């Protein structure tokens, strides 16, 4: 399994031949990071804070 941290509380978890999961994608304008350009089969949000639920990333 590969786990990649993208800053703030955003991680991507990948495993060959399995689903890709992105946790807590952030709103780049709100947190001041570069915009995310990720693809995932599953996206999770740990809580409803605006800066941690940018599922369009």
C-alpha positions as CSV (number, residue, x, y, z in Angstrom):
1,X,0.0,0.0,0.0
2,X,1.2,3.5,-0.8
3,X,0.1,6.4,1.5
4,X,0.8,10.0,0.3
5,X,0.3,13.1,2.4
6,X,-0.8,16.2,0.4
7,X,-0.8,18.7,3.3
8,X,-3.2,19.7,6.0
9,X,-5.1,16.5,6.6
10,X,-5.3,15.2,3.1
11,X,-3.9,11.7,2.3
12,X,-4.2,9.4,-0.7
13,X,-4.2,5.6,-0.1
14,X,-3.5,3.4,-3.1
15,X,-3.1,-0.3,-3.6
16,X,-2.5,-2.0,-6.9
17,X,-5.7,-3.4,-8.3
18,X,-7.8,-1.9,-5.5
19,X,-9.7,1.3,-5.0
20,X,-7.9,4.6,-4.4
21,X,-9.1,6.6,-1.4
22,X,-8.6,10.3,-0.7
23,X,-9.2,11.6,2.8
24,X,-10.1,15.2,3.6
25,X,-9.3,17.0,0.4
26,X,-8.8,20.6,1.2
27,X,-9.9,23.9,-0.4
28,X,-6.7,25.3,-1.7
29,X,-7.8,28.9,-1.4
30,X,-8.8,28.5,2.3
31,X,-5.6,26.7,3.5
32,X,-3.1,28.4,1.1
33,X,-1.7,25.3,-0.6
34,X,-1.5,24.5,-4.3
35,X,-4.7,23.1,-5.7
36,X,-5.1,19.4,-5.6
37,X,-5.4,17.4,-8.8
38,X,-6.2,13.9,-7.6
39,X,-8.4,11.1,-8.9
40,X,-10.0,8.7,-6.5
41,X,-12.6,5.9,-6.4
42,X,-13.6,6.9,-2.8
43,X,-13.4,10.3,-1.1
44,X,-13.9,10.7,2.6
45,X,-14.4,13.8,4.8
46,X,-13.8,13.4,8.5
47,X,-16.0,16.3,9.5
48,X,-17.9,19.2,7.9
49,X,-15.3,21.9,8.1
50,X,-15.2,23.8,4.8
51,X,-11.4,23.5,4.4
52,X,-11.6,19.7,4.6
53,X,-14.3,18.7,2.1
54,X,-13.4,20.0,-1.3
55,X,-14.5,16.9,-3.2
56,X,-14.0,18.7,-6.5
57,X,-10.2,18.6,-5.9
